[in-house]
């Protein structure tokens, strides 16, 4: 009986923000996987260890959570004023598909570091000491991200004293600027930051009722609802949501109807094959709570509470792209986010999430009757965890 040999592909396993993923240079992928299509998807599924009916991804690089079932492909950019093209694939854990519909804001913080270390940035642009500015084209959503990567001795500085709630150890700070983060044409949404034209909508969800909702395309399409309207306080930790099948089903139903209302899908049934977007989050005014690490968060130290779900489960911290949506919505008076934060426009907010707090800023202005956001800014950190090759059976793709 013939046996398919394993092949090895150069890869780097990196943490970016509160996520982890497998990073590739486009040129290192097998030739038929260097273009979008089934071969690429099948390769990435096998690398990560999906689909796994056990939900553990034991036979792959995935970590059995939405935060750790991720892949990134980078190449030199052919676009003017950009250094690299960045493509993100969210790999389903238990189903055979890769969702290419959105970005990962957390892994965005590792893109600049990987690009420098992988030789994708011209040597003349890397200082001996200081900060290297990496101009990233986010290919999934057609947006520009600017990463400010610290450099020491001509090499990426990964260690440091910057602390990020949701990450155990401190590291070097990487500042990110998400330029013009509001969507200009995501799917069939009409190309507006608020696809319905409203800051707050009445979202009808059969079996649940009519909920106030802010539907926004910024960073990533996101549906915000009030915690109190669905029976929560905004102080919940993962086990309180993820251990409740009825709650997860409720959130998925709200997400599906919100996706239809945003024009991202035509029928609620399509939401099952579009797990990465939109996100669903609930907000509440500040309150004291204890984070998952045991850290006590005081109401006076935050502007609001936010809990968000990713790939059907409550996130252990906050998705970077959802943080962009939070910062953008907080900058616009009248959204549910700004109302939870006190009702005024904020150029920056610090919000409480299950692992602690995060600060995000956004620059917003009103042009005629429409709102424009020029950029959102936040700090994350990134670190190489392992580098070398991943191995996959040669008949896997």
Buried (B, 14 or more C-beta within 10 A) or exposed (E): EEEEEEBEBBBBBBBBBBBBBBBBBBEBBBEEBBEEEEBBBBBBBBBBBBBBEEEBBEEBBBBBBBBBBBBBBBBBBEEEEBBBBBBBBBBBBBBEBBBBBBBBBBBBBBBBBBBBBBEBBEEEEBEEEEBBBBBBBBBBBEBBBBBBBBBBEEEBBBEBEBEBBBBEEEBBBBBBBBBBBBBEEBBEBBBBBBBBEEBBBEBEBEEBEEBBBBBBBBBBBBBBBBBBBBEBBBBBBBEBBBEBEEBBEBBBBBBBBBBBBBBBBEEBEEBEEBBBBBBBBBBBBBBEBEBBEEEEBEBEEBBBBBBBBBBBBBBBBBBBBBBBBBBBBBBBBBBBBBBBBEEEBBEBBBBBBBBBBBBBBBBBEEEEEEBEBEBBBBBBBBBBEEBEEBBBEEEBB
